[in-house]
Each structure stands twice: as C-alpha cells, then as structure tokens.
C-alpha cells in the first residue's frame, strides 16, 4: 500500500552533497531515506520504460526513470518522468559530480 500511496500522494526529494546522493520518498510525513556514496555510483542515466504502441498513428511519449549502478544492484528514482526532463536532471547532476561510466 505504501507504493500506491507514494505514487498517488508522494514526493521524491533528491539531494546531492559532496559525498552522497540521497533519495527521500515523502508520503504523508513519512520519509524513508536512502543514501549512496558518490564514489560507488556508476553509470547515472535515463532508463526508458519498454513501449508497446497500440496503434501506429498514435504518438508514444518516452517515459522512464533515472537509474544508476551501485555495487551489484541498479537503483532507480524519478519514476514516470519524461525523457527530456530526465536527461536534463542527469546532466545537471553530472555537472556537479563526475559519475563513473
């Protein structure tokens, strides 16, 4: 249920400090927070959601999230964001810190 409430009423707050990237998901005052060591983050990128067009005449907008590799796992945030906005956020984060490729 937390996931559903998070999608419907939540807010995601991303903070970049000199040593960490933190992601908080605020839902009705509850704010679980995850912190990631910047030195261990690799391949910060836009990650599109697979698209299955219903009809050829319909324009499908690319949506997805922002992803990065951390250890053996891939973490994601910004779910449902459109591609141009996600790429803008990724470039902004990369302008503030050099993430490994």
C-alpha positions as CSV (number, residue, x, y, z in Angstrom):
1,X,0.0,0.0,0.0
2,X,2.9,2.3,0.7
3,X,3.9,2.1,-3.0
4,X,0.4,3.0,-4.2
5,X,0.2,6.0,-1.7
6,X,3.7,7.0,-2.8
7,X,2.6,7.1,-6.5
8,X,-0.6,8.9,-5.7
9,X,0.3,11.3,-3.0
10,X,4.1,11.1,-2.5
11,X,7.0,13.3,-3.3
12,X,10.6,12.3,-4.1
13,X,13.4,14.5,-2.9
14,X,16.9,14.0,-4.3
15,X,19.8,15.7,-2.6
16,X,23.4,15.8,-3.9
17,X,26.1,16.6,-1.3
18,X,29.9,16.5,-1.8
19,X,30.0,12.8,-0.8
20,X,26.5,11.4,-1.1
21,X,23.4,11.1,-3.2
22,X,20.3,10.8,-1.0
23,X,16.8,9.9,-2.1
24,X,13.8,10.5,0.2
25,X,10.3,9.5,-0.6
26,X,7.9,11.6,1.4
27,X,4.4,10.1,1.8
28,X,2.1,11.8,4.4
29,X,5.0,12.9,6.5
30,X,6.8,9.5,6.5
31,X,10.2,9.9,4.8
32,X,12.3,6.8,4.3
33,X,15.7,7.9,3.1
34,X,18.5,6.1,1.2
35,X,22.0,7.4,0.9
36,X,24.5,6.3,-1.6
37,X,28.3,7.0,-1.6
38,X,29.1,9.1,-4.7
39,X,32.4,7.3,-5.2
40,X,30.5,4.0,-5.7
41,X,27.8,5.2,-8.1
42,X,28.3,4.2,-11.7
43,X,26.5,4.9,-15.0
44,X,23.9,7.5,-14.0
45,X,21.4,7.5,-16.9
46,X,17.9,7.8,-18.2
47,X,16.3,4.4,-18.3
48,X,13.2,4.2,-20.6
49,X,10.2,2.0,-19.9
50,X,9.5,-0.5,-22.6
51,X,6.9,0.8,-25.0
52,X,4.2,-1.2,-26.8
53,X,2.4,1.1,-29.3
54,X,-1.3,0.4,-29.5
55,X,-1.7,1.9,-33.0
56,X,0.8,3.2,-35.5
57,X,-0.9,6.6,-35.7
58,X,-0.6,7.3,-32.0
59,X,2.5,9.2,-30.8
60,X,4.0,7.5,-27.9
61,X,6.0,9.7,-25.5
62,X,9.0,8.1,-23.9
63,X,8.8,7.8,-20.1
64,X,11.0,6.0,-17.6
65,X,13.2,6.8,-14.7
66,X,16.7,7.7,-13.7
67,X,18.9,4.8,-12.9
68,X,22.4,4.1,-11.6
69,X,24.5,1.1,-10.7
70,X,25.7,0.8,-7.1
71,X,27.6,-2.3,-6.3
72,X,25.9,-5.3,-7.9
73,X,22.5,-3.6,-7.9
74,X,20.7,-1.0,-10.0
75,X,18.7,1.7,-8.2
76,X,16.1,4.0,-9.8
77,X,14.3,7.2,-9.0
78,X,12.0,9.7,-10.7
79,X,9.6,7.0,-12.0
80,X,7.3,8.1,-14.8
81,X,9.5,11.1,-15.8
82,X,9.6,12.0,-19.5
83,X,12.9,11.5,-21.3
84,X,13.9,15.1,-21.9
85,X,13.3,16.1,-18.2
86,X,15.2,13.0,-17.0
87,X,18.2,13.8,-19.3
88,X,18.2,17.3,-18.1
89,X,18.3,16.1,-14.4
90,X,21.1,13.6,-15.2
91,X,23.1,16.3,-17.0
92,X,22.6,18.7,-14.0
93,X,23.8,16.0,-11.6
94,X,26.8,15.2,-13.8
95,X,27.7,18.8,-14.0
96,X,28.0,18.8,-10.2
97,X,29.9,15.5,-9.8
98,X,31.8,13.2,-12.1
99,X,30.0,9.8,-12.0
100,X,31.9,6.8,-13.3
101,X,30.8,5.3,-16.6
